[in-house]
Amino acid sequence: MEIGINERAPLIINNVKEVLDKVKEKINDFALSFQLNYHEASTVFYLRKVEEIYFDEYWIKISQSNGTVAFFNYDSILEYCIINADEVIDLGVV
């Protein structure tokens, strides 16, 4: 997994990147979760499926091995969590 960071990215991103760098050795065991202010549930990315995360000045780009690319505006993210993948509860699609 590649991690890029723009020097103008919000300061919290340095902390997120630091934790992501620490879990790289056990990448299959962790997931990145965002609590978004316009959803009632979190958005979860299993790190084993993530090829690249780029933290730009205004947004985050996440590219996955299946071709999915997601973009998130920092203003829409309330919380950042790096959690053990076994702790993720899959509620499925309603």
For each residue, the residues with C-beta under 8 A, 3 or more apart:
1: 20 24 27 47 50 51 52 53
2: 51 52 53
3: 17 20 21 52 53 54 55
4: 52 53 54 55
5: 9 13 14 17 54 55
6: 9 54 55 56 57
7:
8: 57
9: 5 6 13 14 55 56 57
10: 13 74
11: 14 15
12: 15 16 80
13: 5 9 10 16 17 55
14: 5 9 11 17 18
15: 11 12 18 19
16: 12 13 19 20 55 80 82
17: 3 5 13 14 20 21 55
18: 14 15 21 22
19: 15 16 22 23 82
20: 1 3 16 17 23 24 32 47 53 82
21: 3 17 18 24
22: 18 19
23: 19 20 26 27 29 30 47 82
24: 1 20 21 27
25:
26: 23 29 30
27: 1 23 24 30 47 48
28: 47 48 85
29: 23 26 84 85 86
30: 23 26 27 46 47 82 83 84 85
31: 44 45 46 47 82 83 84 85 88
32: 20 44 45 47 50 53 62 80 81 82
33: 42 43 44 45 79 80 81 82 83 88
34: 42 43 72 77 79 80 81
35: 39 42 77 78 79 81
36: 39 42 43 72 76 77 78
37: 76 77 78
38: 76
39: 35 36 42 43
40:
41: 91
42: 33 34 35 36 39 79 81
43: 33 34 36 39 70 72
44: 31 32 33 88
45: 31 32 33 49 50 62 64 70
46: 30 31 49 50 85 88
47: 1 20 23 27 28 30 31 32 50 85
48: 27 28 85
49: 45 46 64 65 66
50: 1 32 45 46 47 53 62 63 64 65
51: 1 2 63 64 65
52: 1 2 3 4 61 62 63
53: 1 2 3 4 20 32 50 60 61 62 63
54: 3 4 5 6 60 61
55: 3 4 5 6 9 13 16 17 60
56: 6 9 59 60 61
57: 6 8 9
58: 73 74
59: 56 71 72 73 74
60: 53 54 55 56 71 72 74 77
61: 52 53 54 56 69 70 71
62: 32 45 50 52 53 69 70 71 72
63: 50 51 52 53 68 69
64: 45 49 50 51 67 68 69 70
65: 49 50 51
66: 49
67: 64
68: 63 64
69: 61 62 63 64
70: 43 45 61 62 64
71: 59 60 61 62
72: 34 36 43 59 60 62 76 77
73: 58 59 76 77
74: 10 58 59 60 77
75:
76: 36 37 38 72 73
77: 34 35 36 37 60 72 73 74 80
78: 35 36 37
79: 33 34 35 42
80: 12 16 32 33 34 77
81: 32 33 34 35 42
82: 16 19 20 23 30 31 32 33
83: 30 31 33 87 88
84: 29 30 31 87
85: 28 29 30 31 46 47 48 88
86: 29
87: 83 84
88: 31 33 44 46 83 85
89:
90:
91: 41 94
92:
93:
94: 91
